[in-house]
């Protein structure tokens, strides 16, 4: 199959050998699970349980609310210890609403949806509904509710499903191991998603640094004539959705648009496996595979982790630290988020936990920009990072937007190649957050103005109604007095 070139990109040392040959192991159940209600893009789930309540494995703990949301289920059986604030799986470490569950050790399944006898006989709407009920989200890190993407066929003319098996971030090997160990189950989930999207063409894309995964998927795909395994050049950020589509099809996604605009939907490998589990076995999304790696970890591993498990349990299972880490990262080193502590829980979007040493992060002081344009050559989106950063430092956020700030995918390629060690991607993330804050403030002010105007209209209407009622009562009183006077005069005349 012909591949198309994309601009920019970098070739970091992938360091996947630390964990690539470690088979997936089941992490023992921790003493407490902290299950956030916000593990996805969109509105947080609404809790259905209370403190002291006993729950079973797979039981619905929180219902989705709104069109963009996902439910949350119990990873095991046990007792609800409370519903309250707990540090989020986020660099800020701020508290989010979280359900705390104490496992009882029985791991007893509750009532789960009856799996379909033959899932391929289900309508696309039924498949999407079951995926939504299982709480499945994009497990490549984006955490967008998968059922919403499966329903895109209602709004777009779709022709291709692409499965993203690139896993281009250094260190991470969880998708690689899934493709090696469960290729048949993954491809069954892929076929079910293709059925839900009503597409015939499926491309399964895997980077060439994963030959064993490529061989496993190619072997398993013999029973699926519409699925084609495609080898990708090892280049970061090949796993970016829009760049993956461009590499495979030559089509460029419109700026700030969706790949569905050009008839293509992209899903992750782990998402496909979760769809298989939901439709074939009725299991909701209650665990995921994570890579624990980095030179500060004694024994890097790939672990199947119950959602809500404190990250410190993963580190302890891997033998603890070989040396004190210089940095803890959730996800990969290029686009991952620094972690405030290991108390935070594993969530649906957690694909890795990295404990990196000083040598690995190569920390160096920031120096002035020498305008070498290395960042321009590395940017896969064709932007000019040095100019955007200069405008952001000067407070010109609007100018940075006109230069393409909102088209930045925060891949970190520019920061990686910068010889002056300028944290360019951090500048861009700050600017995006500041713009979002301004938009929220403007929206709030607009809502306040709208509500104030509506209140003024209501008050004027109330005053007008009161005046009209008073005039009506006054007129009725005058008419009543006139009638009484006329009746008295008539009675007097008759007398």
HELIX and SHEET records of a PDB file:
HELIX    1   1 UNK A   16  UNK A   18  5                                   3    
HELIX    2   2 UNK A  119  UNK A  121  5                                   3    
HELIX    3   3 UNK A  124  UNK A  133  1                                  10    
HELIX    4   4 UNK A  146  UNK A  150  1                                   5    
HELIX    5   5 UNK A  151  UNK A  154  5                                   4    
HELIX    6   6 UNK A  174  UNK A  181  1                                   8    
HELIX    7   7 UNK A  183  UNK A  197  1                                  15    
HELIX    8   8 UNK A  211  UNK A  220  1                                  10    
HELIX    9   9 UNK A  221  UNK A  223  5                                   3    
HELIX   10  10 UNK A  241  UNK A  249  1                                   9    
HELIX   11  11 UNK A  259  UNK A  262  5                                   4    
HELIX   12  12 UNK A  269  UNK A  281  1                                  13    
HELIX   13  13 UNK A  311  UNK A  317  1                                   7    
HELIX   14  14 UNK A  358  UNK A  361  1                                   4    
HELIX   15  15 UNK A  374  UNK A  378  1                                   5    
HELIX   16  16 UNK A  385  UNK A  393  1                                   9    
HELIX   17  17 UNK A  397  UNK A  402  1                                   6    
HELIX   18  18 UNK A  405  UNK A  407  5                                   3    
HELIX   19  19 UNK A  413  UNK A  417  1                                   5    
HELIX   20  20 UNK A  424  UNK A  494  1                                  71    
SHEET    1   A 6 UNK A  24  UNK A  26  0                                        
SHEET    2   A 6 UNK A 301  UNK A 306  1                                        
SHEET    3   A 6 UNK A 287  UNK A 293 -1                                        
SHEET    4   A 6 UNK A 352  UNK A 356  1                                        
SHEET    5   A 6 UNK A 327  UNK A 330 -1                                        
SHEET    6   A 6 UNK A 337  UNK A 338 -1                                        
SHEET    1   B 4 UNK A  33  UNK A  36  0                                        
SHEET    2   B 4 UNK A  95  UNK A 103 -1                                        
SHEET    3   B 4 UNK A  78  UNK A  87 -1                                        
SHEET    4   B 4 UNK A  54  UNK A  55 -1                                        
SHEET    1   C 3 UNK A  46  UNK A  47  0                                        
SHEET    2   C 3 UNK A  60  UNK A  63 -1                                        
SHEET    3   C 3 UNK A  72  UNK A  73 -1                                        
SHEET    1   D 4 UNK A 227  UNK A 232  0                                        
SHEET    2   D 4 UNK A 201  UNK A 207  1                                        
SHEET    3   D 4 UNK A 160  UNK A 165  1                                        
SHEET    4   D 4 UNK A 264  UNK A 268  1                                        
END                                                                             
